[in-house]
Amino acid sequence: MTSSLRLGRLAGVEIGLHWSWALIFALIVWSLADGVFPETNPGLADGTYLAMAVVAVLLFFGSLLLHELGHATRALREGMEIEGITLWIFGGIARFRGLFPSAGAEFRIAIAGPIVSLVIGACALAGALVLPLPSAVDGVVFWLGYINLAVLVFNLMPALPLDGGRVLRSALWARKRDFLAATRAAAAIGQGFGQMLIALGVLSVLLGGAIGGLWLVFIGWFVLAAAQAERAGAETHEALSGVRVEDVMVARPLTVDPGVRLEEFMDRYFFQHRHVAYPVLHDDRPVGLVSFRSVLAVPRDSWSERRVGDVMSPLERLPTFAPETPLESAVERLSQSDANRGLVLDDGRLAGLLSITDAARVIEARRVASLPESGEPASSGGERGRTAGYLAPASVDRGGGS
């Protein structure tokens, strides 16, 4: 989950918005201004309800940001790297690089966010109930307290990828001393929880609650997909454990000189060997990588004039690895590269070619070998990270304002 709009850095963590945030922002504002606040705080003007709704949603997303910062700052203390925090349609997501260093670290990171939500929710709710606030302010503060506590309760469900699921996994991990087995157990609960939410959402739609039902379906689908991704990520980590780039790379790949004309390249290299990409060497030193796709982007009537060096991806734009680089680290870099390939260099000289496809074959083979005896198929991959701050229904039954 990458940010569409970067907002800056807070506490050393990059903060951003995903485009989908605007959708949920508008939906909750409409729900609050049109239904919730007129019921809880009657007798106010329509413009006041709209202003209350905008302020309430901004404060709510601010509280979600603080929730994620709770996770992020705790993760930094545990020695993890933070890629950033993104606010999006399902609330917030803090993206971590790598896996949790220990079961205890995952527990402390997972529980940090709910503690923040508990403090915000309790303080806001107490303020609305105790302080003699104006009706409009009271309505916003009460809803902010209610919604934070609702998010807290939802997030503490023991289903991965929710915070409660991460707490459960950390406990299973500490008990079994097996991260993969703990992830599979917590992810199975997460998948079941997601399926239950989808079923409840469909039932709600059939009974007439279209908006709430669809929202449950969307959240259930997200929980289901994220749980599958968590399991796939753990299986991938297990599959790549101990594997180095030199174990997977194509050693001594066929190379081409940058001065070769494209017409000759197609005749002598591609049509004869059918490789998709070729390292480019000049005086035995790697200078880039040329792909079949990059040649096809050039009009064919220019092939006799253009050369490999004109269309290759230069070395400085390619991921490069040492032979002893852990394959897991290399795969992460390859997945972020448009080329999906990288050169393996040993003391500046070409040692091999690594592609995301070759790595994927190794991952799949080792994942299948590690599956339980039931032969359950490996789940699909997904974005690595942690998620929190799911949006609860924007409604509350309270009666009149104070």
N, C-alpha and C positions, 0 to 999 in steps of 0.2 A: 504494500500500500504506500505509494509515493504521493507527496504533496503537490497539488496543482498551484498553490499560492504559498510562498514562504513568508512567514510573519516575522522571523528573526530568531534570536536565541534567548533562552531564559534558564538561569542556573546552569549555563553551559550546554544546554540541550536545544537543538534546532526545532522550532515549532512551525507547523504548516497546516494549511486547510486543503482538503480534497474537494473537488467540484461538487460531490454529492452532498456536502454539508449544507449547501444552499437549499436543497430540496427539503431536508428535515427541518431546517430553520423555518422555512415558510410554512410547513405543515403544522409545526407545534405552535407558531405564532397564531395561525388561523384557529387552531383548536382552542387555545387559551382565550383569545379575544372574542370568539364567537360562542363558546360554550362554557368553559370552566369558570372564568372570572365573573361573568354575569350571574352565575349561580351562587358562587361563594361570596361575592361582594356586590349585591344588587344595588341599583339606584344610581350608578355612575354613568357618565357619558360614554358613547361609543369610542370617541377619540381617547378617552382615559383607558378604556379596556385595551385598545391597540397599543398604547404606550406601555401599559403594564406588561402586556404579552412580550413585546420586544425586549424590555429590560429583563424580564424573567428568563427568557431564553438565552440572552447574552450571559446572565449570571450563571445559568445552568451549564452552558458550555465552558464558562470559566471554571466552574467546580469540576467538570470532567477533566479539564486541563490540569488542575491541581491534583486530581486523582492519578493521572498518568505521570505527573512529575513526582508523585510519591513513589511510584514504581521505579522511575528512571533514576532518581537520586539515590535510592537504596541500591539499585543495580550498580551505579558508579562506585559506591562504597564497597561493593562486593568484587570490584575489579573488572566488571563487564564493560564493553563498549556500547554506546547508544548511538544508533543511526538517526534518531529523531522521533518526534511525536506528531501524529497527524490526526486532526479532527475530521470526521467524516460522517456518513449517514447513520452508522450504528454507534456513534459516540466518539470514542478515542482509541488510538492504538499507539503503543510505545514499541518501537522497533529496536530489538537488541541484535548485536552481532555475536554469533556463536551460541553455545549452549550454556546452561547454568553450571557454575563450577562445582556445586554440591547440592545435596538435598536441603541442607539447612539454608543455603543461600537462596534457593528457589522459594522456600517458605517465607523467608524474610522479605523478599522482593514481592511475592504474591500478596502478602497481607498488608503491605504498606499502603496500597491504593485504597482498600476498604476502610482502613483506619482514617484516612483523609476524608472519605465520604461520610463516615460516621460522625466525625467532629463537625463537618459543615452542616450535615442534616440535623444533628441534635441542637447545635447552636441556633440555627435558623428557626427550627420549630419552637424552641424554648423562647426565642425572642418574640415570635408572633403570638404566642400564648400568654406571655407575661407582660410585655411592654405595651403601653397605650399608644399604638401606632395609628396613623391615619389609615382609612379603609384601603386605599389603593396600595400603600406600602405594606400593610398587613397581608393583603392577598398575595403579593409577590413573594414576601419573605416566607409565608406559610407554605406556598407551593414549592418554593426552593428547598425547604426542609423536607417536605413530603417526598419530592421526586428523588432527592439524594438518598434518602433511606430506602426508597423503592429500588433504586439502582443497587444499593448495598445488598439488600436481600437477594435480588436476582443474581448478582455477581458471586455471591457466596454459595450458590448451588454447586454441589460437588461434581461438576461436569466440565471436563476440559473442552474448550479453552478458557472458560470462566475462571475467575480468581479462586473460587472454591475448588475447582477442578485441579488447579495448580497446587493448592494446599494439599489436596488428596494425593496427587502424584508425588509430592515431596515426601509425604508420610510413607507411601508405598515404596518409594525409592530408598528411603532410609531403612525400611524394614527388610526389603528383599535385596538391597544393594544391586539392583538391576534396573537401570534407567529405561531400557526398552520395554521390559515387562510392565513396569509401572505406567509408562506412557500408553501402552496398549490397553491396560485396564481402565485408566482414566478416560481415554479417548472413546472406548466402547460405551461408557456411561454418557459421555458427551454426545455421541451419535444417537443414543436412545433418547436423550433429553431433547435434542433437536427434532427428532421424528415426532416426539410427543407434542412439541410446540406447533409443528406443522399440522398435525391432526387436530389439535384444539383450534387452530386458526381456521382450518377448513370448516369445522363444525360451527364456529362462530359466524362465518360467512353464510352458511346455510340457514342459520337461525336469525339472520338479519343484521348482524353486526359486521358490516362489510369492512369499514376502515380498521377497527381493532383486530378483526380476523386476518385481514391481509398483512397487517403489521406483525402479528404473531407468526404468520407463514414466512415472512421475510427474515425475521430474527431466527426462527427455527432452521431455515435453510442455511443461514450464515453459520450458526453454531454447528450444524451437521458438517458443512464443508470445512470449517476451521478445525474441527476435531479430526477429520480425515487427514488434513494437512499436518497436524501435530504428529499424528502417528507416522505418516510418511516421512516427515523430517527426522524423527527418531530412528526409523528403519534405515534411512539414508546415512545418518551419522554412524550407525552400527556397521553398515555395509562398507563404509569408507575408512573405518578405523584401521590404522596401521598401513594403509595403502599409500604409496607415493607416486608422484607423477611419472617417474621412470618405469614404474610397473605397468603403466597403461599406454604411454606415448608410442607413436609410430617412430621407431628409431631409424635413422638414416633415410629420411623421406626423399622422394624425388624432388629435385630443385630446378629452378630456372633462372637464367640471367636476365637482369632488367632490360638489356638491350634487344632481347628477342622480340620480333614483330608479332603482333597479335595473330596474324594469319598463320605464321609458323607455329605459334604456341598452340593454336587449336588443332593443327594437323599433327604435330609431333608429340604433343603432350596429352591434351585432353582426349582426342579421338582414339589414341593408342592406349592410354592408361586409365582413363575414365575417373581420375581423382577429381574431387570437387575443388580443392585448393592446393597450392604449391608454394613452399617457401621460396623467396627470391634472394639469391646470393650474388654479391659483387666482390670479386677477389676473395672468395671463400668466407666472406663476412655477411651475416644476415642483414638485409636492408628492408625487408617487408614480406608481404604475403599477397599472392594474386589468386583470385577465385574465378571460377567459371561464370558466376553471376556478374562480376564486375566487367568481364569481357563482353558479355551479352548486352550490357548497358551501352556499349559503343556501337554506333551504326556499322553494319557489316562492310559497307563500301569504304570504311576508314581503317579496316584491319591491316591493310597492306602498308599503311603509313604510321599508325600508332604502335607503340611498344609497351611491353609489360610494365616498365617503370612508370608509364603514364597513368596506369589504371590500378596499380597495386596499392594496398594499404601499407603505409610506411611503418617502420618498426616502432616508432614512438607512439603510434596509435593502437598498437597491438598489446594484449596481455602477454607477458613473458614470465617464465618460471625456471627455477633451478630444478635439476633432476630430483633432488631430495625433498622438494616441496610437498607437503601433505596434499593428497588428492582432494580432500574436502575443501581446503582453502582455494585450490585451483578451480574447482567447479563453481564456487561462489563468484569468483572473478569472471569466469567464462560466461556465466549466466547474465552478467551485467554488461557484456561486450556485444556489440552488433555483429562482430565477425564470428562469434561462437567457437573460435579457434585461437590458439596461442602457440607461440614458439617456445621450445625448451632450449635454454642456452646454458652452456657449461664454459665458464671463463670467456664469455663473449662469442663463442662459436656454437653453431647449430648442433644440438644433440638429438632433437626430435621434434615432432609435431603432435600437439594435443588438441583433440576436438571434444566438444560437449557430447557428441554422439558416442564416441569411444568410452567416455566416462559413464554415460548413461547405461551402456551395456554391462559394465562392471557392476554398477549400482544395482541394476535389476537382477543380475545373476546372484549376487550376494544377498540381496533382500529376499529373493525366493528361497534361497538356501536356509535363511534364518526364520522362515515362517513357522508358526506352530504346526503340530502334526495334523491339525484339522484341514490344512491346505487352504486356509482362508486367503483369498487373493489380496495382494498388496494394494493399499489404498492410494489414491492419486495424490500427487505432490501439491504443494502450495507455498505461499509466501511464509518465510520464517519470521517469527516475531511473537509478540504477545498482545492480546486484545483485552480491552476492558471498557467500562463506561457504556454499556448497552442502554438504549433508551427505553424506559418504561412508558406505559400509556400516559398521556398527558392529561390526566383527569384526577379529580379528588372530590369526595362527597364530604362537605364540611358544614353546610348551612350558611348563615349570614356572616359577614365580616364584622370585625370589632369596631 
